[in-house]
Amino acid sequence: MKKKKMILKVSENDPAVGYLYLGNDPEKPKKVDKTVWLSDLIGKYTGPSIYLDFKDGELMGIEILGD
């Protein structure tokens, strides 16, 4: 199985915002077809807003919106 590299990009405008690319090239991003808010999966979740991005059922990246 080929290992995929993870890349964390922090926003230039807000250091509390980041995106973790999971094996896809941030220079050639794939169009996401579904986004799930972590809070919808974990009932009483508290913490930064976290969104999971999927393409064809595969987790492509994680957006983190810090406080």
C-alpha angles and dihedrals in degrees: 000000000000115000115234122214120233118217125195116204118190118204114258089217099045123025090199091066123076143158125214111208111207107209097318124109112253089209090059104032120186118231110260116229099188135028122191123194111225089223089064090058098043112047103209099025115155123187139067119343108266125188125192115212121207135189117190091342094308120118105241103173150340123234116205120196106190125201 
